[in-house]
């Protein structure tokens, strides 16, 4: 790979466009390299232009980047996220979570995970859930991350974001295994807010027992099938360096009592707001991971080298950006404005068309009965780059 040369651009374009269109295997490029629409999308003439790269070229290109190259590309990924805002936001909430990526071989960094009963990777995904934008995707071994590891990832991520947004208030939101003492201490020291799940224990149960008993009693007296309430308390685990605010969601049903806790550095807002509005919104991040993993096949990390697999995650994230940009260009009132990537792909990308290369232009002729012709014209106009 010749970094910075014109050789890399059509290879990366072809690979990213293929992933976005549902062709996640490099083998598919052996056929798509002759496709006139793909050639046109990659900046080549559909008939007279040179064919695109083949599978061996793509495979060599994916295995070419060094660790230093990938670190730079990860930084560019964060820069791209920050540049997606027209101006620095007052506050952002970043969701961090990992997902299982089952391996079928002897890939480096793959480990057996007893929870999933699989040999796997556990890559970390970070999203700005409010806008569905990806911030970072990092390949890592198939084990639960330690507090020191999470702190290191967050330190590098927040440092890069604050190069662009020094005044933006950042909140980190994650599941219980991200609420490690090292992570919360680092957040306190660096002005970063957090909301993490907190595993329950007898001490926490005793602290909210009065409220829980009241909710349980009122449910029984009113004969309701379910009654939910909230409480908060100050709690300090043995490994914590200070007391912290813990909020509880208490739900009484005919089957008994269910209590869930979160720990947060945010001092304002009721316990109900912290849990229901702020913390529960992290569920959308799991949907975004599904888009990335299932609908763009980012779990196709079958290279032996972890560097090549990280490169693949970067390419799949680029395809995610491509699909997200396409979806954001759809008018909000249209049914496809909230559609999943698979639906957008079938309705707007995988269409039959006649490609005609002329002396001064290239003409794309769609079917006269194309059901989304009006929408395609709107998107083409919206995404067309402005001239000088």
Secondary structure, 3 states (H helix, E strand, C coil): CCCCCHHHHHHHHHHHHHHHCCCCCHHHHHHHCCCHHHHHHCCCCCCCCCCCCCHHHHHHHHCCCCHHHHHHHHHHHHHHHHHCCCCCCCEEEEEEEEEEEECCCCCCCCEEECCCCEEEEEEEEEEECCCCEEEEEECCECCCCCHHHHHHHHHHHHHHHHHHCCCCEEEEEECHHHCCHHHHHHHHHCCCEEEEEECCCHHHHHHCHHHHHHHHHHHHHHCCCEEEEEEEEEECCCCCCCCEEEEEEEEEECCEEEEEEEEECCCCCCHHHHHHHHHHHHHHHHHHHHHHHHHCCCCCCCCCCHHHHHHHHHHHHHHHHHHHHHHHCCCCCCHHHHCCHHHHHHHHHCCCEEEEECCCCEEEEECCCCCCHHHHHHHHHHHCCCCC
